[in-house]
Amino acid sequence: RDNQQKKEIEETLLTPRFYTTDFDEMEKLFNVEINQNLNEAEFVSSLTVFKADYNQTHFVRNPEFKAAADNIQGTLRQNFVEFLERSCTAKFSGFLLQKELGRRLKISTLSSCRFLFLFY
């Protein structure tokens, strides 16, 4: 049963949900010539938060955490590992999309917005 459950989890993780991004629509959304309502201050504020990188101190990685994680057993451990794997996959997918947006958006795109996508 454990092998069957692991196989189902692997199949779930390895079967991505594909989506497409309409880069032309994104260009319209963030282009200062097309969309006059962009608020650059909001993008600058987001960029400031990215630069501060509050996640560096957000997650606890001490021996107590490791011991607690090592002690998780059975179904709870399987669920925990699957959660971590899915979180990493989602984060990486978002990273790739942001990089591609930063690369494809044109010069007329709000500069702070383009930089925000390229920041990672």
N, C-alpha and C positions, 0 to 999 in steps of 0.2 A: 504494500500500500504506500509506503513512504517513497519508493522509487516512482510509482505512478503519480503521486502528488507532485514530486519534484519535476517530472516530465511535463505535467500540465502547467506548472509555473514557468518553466523554461519556454514552452510554446507560447504562453501569454506574453512573456517579455520579448521574445524574438519575432513576434508578429506585430510590427508597428502599425499604428493607425496613420496612414498617409494623409497629408493635406497639402494643398498648394497655396502659395502666396501670390497674390496679384501685385506684382511690383509696380506696374503702371498706376494702379489705384493708390498704392502707398506713396508714390511720387506726388500724386495729386493732393493727398492728405497733408504732406509735409513740405510742399513747395510754396514758398512765400509769394510767388507771382500768382499762383492759382488760389491759394487759401490765405486770404488776408487776415483771418481771425486767429492766426497762430500767436501764442503768447510765449515769447522767447524766455521770459523770466521763469516760467514753469520748467522749461527744458534745462536752463542753467541751474535751477534748484535741484532737479533730478541728477544732473551731472555732479553737483557738489556732494550729494549723498553717495553716488557711485565712487567718487574719489575717496571719500572718508572710509569706505569699506567696513561698515560696522560688523559684518559677519566674521571678521578676524577674531573678535573677542566674544562673539555671541555663543559659539558652540563650545561646550565643555569637553576637553579631551584629556582628562586626568586618569590616574590609575583606578579610581573608584568607578568612573564611567566604563572603562574597559572591563573591569571585574563584573559589573552589573550586566553589560552586554554579553559577556562570555557565559553568564549563568542563565540566560534565556534559553529555554529548551522547547522541544516539540513543535506543535503547531504555531505557538506564539513566536518562536524563533524563525520559522519559515515565513510567517507573515512579516516579521521585522526585516528580514533579509530582502524579501520581495519589495517592501516599501523603500528600502535604501536603494535597491537596484533601479526601481522605477523613478525615484527622485533624481538619481544621477543621470538616467537616460533623458528625462524631461529637461533637466538643466542643460545638458549638452546640446540637445535639440534646439533649445532657445538660444544658446550661444551661437550655434551655426546660423540660425535665422538672422540674428542681430548683425553678425559679421557680414552676411550677404546683403542685408539691407544697407548697411554702411557703405559697402562697395558699389552697390547699384544706384543709390540715390544720386541725383545730379547736383551740380554746383548751385542751382537755384533753390535747392532744399535749404531750409534753415540750418545754418552752420552748427549751432549748438546741438541740434537734433541729429545731424549726420555724425558729429563727434560722439554723441551719446551712444549711437549704435556701434561705433567703432571702438568704444572704450575698453570693452572686455579684453 
